Amino acid sequence: MSTKTAVAIAIMQIRRYLYGGLTDKHLKDYISGRIAKIYFKGIMSFYPLVNDEEQLKKLDGWMISTIFRTLKLHSKLVHNSDFSFVDIRNNSELLKFFRTQKINISDKEIDLQIPSFMRVYRAINRGILDFGIEGIMNPRSLNYDY
């Protein structure tokens, strides 16, 4: 498996965990009002009342930092990588780089934009205002057994 493919799969898995199958475009369109309703299935739908924006921003920073450090370590371990991160010197450069990257896997174009806790929070917050908490929370969260 190529490095590009491995990175894309990792980003897709993080996105699926946070967004539950939604894309960044779906969330942005919903937040801006271009989509009337979406169904949240990701991890944040189990915690719709989490509203500490400062902590969510820090989680975004942690995720970006973790991805950055992982890619730097990977480039040291695999010298002949087909996906060069040599020019990326910090987290903001990483964000800019991934915002513009797309790759094809099995004839499907994959967006490599790094998922965001804040983005899904803003979408869930809009859903709470529009439909109430039960309209957006994951229905399986009611079956959670302590």
C-alpha positions as CSV (number, residue, x, y, z in Angstrom):
1,M,0.0,0.0,0.0
2,S,1.4,3.4,-0.9
3,T,1.9,6.1,1.7
4,K,-0.7,8.3,0.0
5,T,-3.3,5.5,0.3
6,A,-2.5,4.8,3.9
7,V,-2.8,8.5,4.8
8,A,-6.1,8.8,3.0
9,I,-7.5,5.7,4.7
10,A,-6.4,7.1,8.1
11,I,-8.1,10.5,7.4
12,M,-11.2,8.7,6.2
13,Q,-11.4,6.5,9.4
14,I,-11.0,9.6,11.6
15,R,-13.7,11.4,9.6
16,R,-16.0,8.4,9.8
17,Y,-15.5,8.2,13.6
18,L,-16.3,11.9,14.1
19,Y,-18.8,12.5,11.3
20,G,-20.4,9.1,11.0
21,G,-20.3,9.0,7.2
22,L,-20.9,12.7,6.5
23,T,-18.3,14.7,4.7
24,D,-16.8,18.1,5.4
25,K,-18.9,19.4,2.5
26,H,-22.1,18.0,4.0
27,L,-21.4,19.7,7.3
28,K,-20.4,23.0,5.7
29,D,-23.5,22.9,3.5
30,Y,-25.7,22.1,6.6
31,I,-24.2,24.9,8.7
32,S,-24.7,27.4,5.9
33,G,-28.3,26.3,5.3
34,R,-27.8,24.8,1.9
35,I,-28.9,21.4,3.3
36,A,-32.1,21.3,5.3
37,K,-31.4,18.3,7.5
38,I,-28.7,15.7,8.0
39,Y,-28.5,12.7,10.3
40,F,-25.6,12.5,12.7
41,K,-24.2,9.1,13.4
42,G,-20.6,9.9,14.5
43,I,-19.2,9.9,18.0
44,M,-20.3,13.5,18.6
45,S,-24.0,12.5,18.1
46,F,-23.7,10.6,21.4
47,Y,-22.7,13.8,23.2
48,P,-24.8,16.5,21.6
49,L,-24.7,18.7,24.8
50,V,-20.9,19.0,24.8
51,N,-20.4,22.7,24.2
52,D,-17.0,23.7,25.5
53,E,-15.7,25.4,22.4
54,E,-12.3,26.0,23.9
55,Q,-11.8,22.3,24.6
56,L,-13.1,21.3,21.2
57,K,-10.6,23.7,19.6
58,K,-7.9,22.2,21.7
59,L,-9.0,18.7,20.5
60,D,-8.7,19.9,16.9
61,G,-5.2,21.2,17.7
62,W,-4.3,17.9,19.3
63,M,-5.5,15.9,16.3
64,I,-3.6,18.1,13.9
65,S,-0.5,17.9,16.0
66,T,-0.8,14.1,16.3
67,I,-1.1,13.7,12.5
68,F,1.8,16.1,11.9
69,R,4.1,14.2,14.3
70,T,3.0,10.8,12.9
71,L,3.8,11.9,9.3
72,K,7.2,13.3,10.4
73,L,8.1,10.1,12.1
74,H,6.9,8.1,9.1
75,S,9.1,10.2,6.7
76,K,12.1,9.4,8.9
77,L,11.3,5.7,9.0
78,V,10.5,5.4,5.3
79,H,13.0,7.4,3.3
80,N,11.6,6.5,-0.1
81,S,8.1,7.7,0.6
82,D,5.8,8.6,-2.4
83,F,4.1,11.3,-0.4
84,S,6.6,13.9,0.6
85,F,6.1,15.9,3.8
86,V,9.6,17.5,3.7
87,D,8.2,21.0,3.1
88,I,5.7,20.9,5.9
89,R,7.3,22.5,9.0
90,N,4.4,23.1,11.3
91,N,0.7,22.4,12.0
92,S,-0.7,25.4,10.0
93,E,1.3,24.3,6.9
94,L,-0.1,20.8,7.4
95,L,-3.6,22.1,7.4
96,K,-3.1,24.1,4.2
97,F,-1.5,21.1,2.5
98,F,-4.3,18.7,3.4
99,R,-7.0,21.3,2.5
100,T,-5.8,21.2,-1.1
101,Q,-5.1,17.4,-1.4
102,K,-7.3,14.8,-3.1
103,I,-6.3,11.4,-4.2
104,N,-8.0,8.6,-6.1
105,I,-8.6,5.2,-4.5
106,S,-10.5,2.6,-6.5
107,D,-11.6,5.4,-8.9
108,K,-13.1,7.4,-6.1
109,E,-11.7,10.9,-5.3
110,I,-10.9,11.2,-1.6
111,D,-10.7,14.6,0.1
112,L,-7.8,14.7,2.6
113,Q,-9.1,17.7,4.6
114,I,-8.5,16.9,8.3
115,P,-11.8,16.4,10.2
116,S,-12.7,18.9,12.9
117,F,-14.4,18.5,16.3
118,M,-15.5,22.2,16.0
119,R,-17.1,21.7,12.6
120,V,-19.2,18.8,13.7
121,Y,-20.0,20.7,16.9
122,R,-21.3,23.7,14.9
123,A,-23.4,21.4,12.7
124,I,-24.9,19.6,15.8
125,N,-25.5,22.9,17.5
126,R,-27.5,24.1,14.5
127,G,-29.4,20.8,14.5
128,I,-30.3,21.3,18.2
129,L,-31.6,24.8,17.4
130,D,-33.6,23.6,14.4
131,F,-34.9,20.2,15.6
132,G,-34.2,19.9,19.3
133,I,-31.9,17.5,21.0
134,E,-33.8,14.4,20.1
135,G,-33.9,15.4,16.5
136,I,-30.1,15.1,16.1
137,M,-28.8,12.8,18.7
138,N,-27.9,9.2,17.8
139,P,-30.9,7.1,18.7
140,R,-28.6,4.3,19.9
141,S,-27.4,6.6,22.7
142,L,-30.6,5.9,24.5
143,N,-29.7,2.2,24.7
144,Y,-26.3,2.8,26.4
145,D,-25.9,0.6,29.4
146,Y,-23.6,1.6,32.2
